[in-house]
């Protein structure tokens, strides 16, 4: 009888741990973290571009254009590692920033 109770407790504890992992996941994936960091960097550069004077705008524009190319490559490389919902959310945020940059640069 004691052995059955001990086995039952072990099963319950393992089920609880499995349930917590299922509900909360194992944390943020490295790909999502990298893409989120990239979007934050891109957003900061767009803000700098909006506030920059004409002399700095050319340099920032070149940097932003390289970010646009890098995003396309990141989506290809890391897109399969993320869920479609996460990728769509990140891409929506990126598209919003890219549209803002295009409006600021006059390339609509």
N, C-alpha and C positions, 0 to 999 in steps of 0.2 A: 504494500500500500504506500509506503514511504517513497519507494522508487517511482511509482506512477505520479505522485504529487510533484516530485523533483523534475521529472521529465515534462510534466504539464507546465511547470513554472518556466522551464527553459524554452519551451515552444511559445509560450505567451510573450516572454521577453524578446525572443527573436522576431516574432510577428510584430511587436510594437516597434522595434528598430526598423524593420523592413517598411512598415507603414510610414514612419517618420521620413525615411529616405525617399519614399514614393511621393509623399506630400510636399516636402521641402526641396527635393532634388539633392544633387551632390554639389550644388553651388553653380556659380556662373562659369560658363566655358571660357577657355582662353581666347577662342575666336571672337566670342561676343565682347569680351573685355577689350581686345585689340581694336575691333571695329568701333566700339563706343569711344575709346580714347581717340581714335582717328577723327571721328565726327566732332568731338569736343575741340580738337586741334584745328580742324577745318573751320568750325564756328568762330573760334578766337581770331583766326586769320581773316575771315570775312568781316568781323567787327573792326579789326585793325584797318582793313581796306576802306571801310566806310568812313573812318576818321582820318585817314591818311591824306597828306597833301599830294599834289600832282607828281612830285619827284619820287615819292615812295610808292605810288600806285603801280608803276610799271613793274617794280620788283615784286610787290605783293601779288600782282596779277599773274606773273609767271609762276609764282609759288602756288597760287590757287589752281592754275591750269594743270600743274603737275599733280596736285591733290585729286583733281577730277579724274585724271588718268589712273592714278593709284587706286581710287575707289572702285573703278571698273574692274581692275585686276584683283582687288581684294574680294569682290563679290564672286568672281569666278573661282578663286582659290579656296575661299572659306565658306562660300554659300552652302555647300553640301554638308558642312559640319553643323549648321544651325537649323533650327526648325523654321519652316516657312513663315510662321507668325513673327518670330524674332527678326528674321531677315527683312520682312516687309516693314516692320516698325522702324528698324535702323535705316532702311532705304528711304522711308517717308521723311525721316528727320534730315537725312542727307539731301534729298530733293528740295526740301524747304530752304536749306542753306544755299544750295546751288542756284536756286531761283533768285534768292536775294542777291547773290553775287552777280548774276547775269543782269538783274535790274540795275544794280549800282554801276556796272561797267558799261551799260548801254547796249548789251548784246542780246536783248530779248528776242 
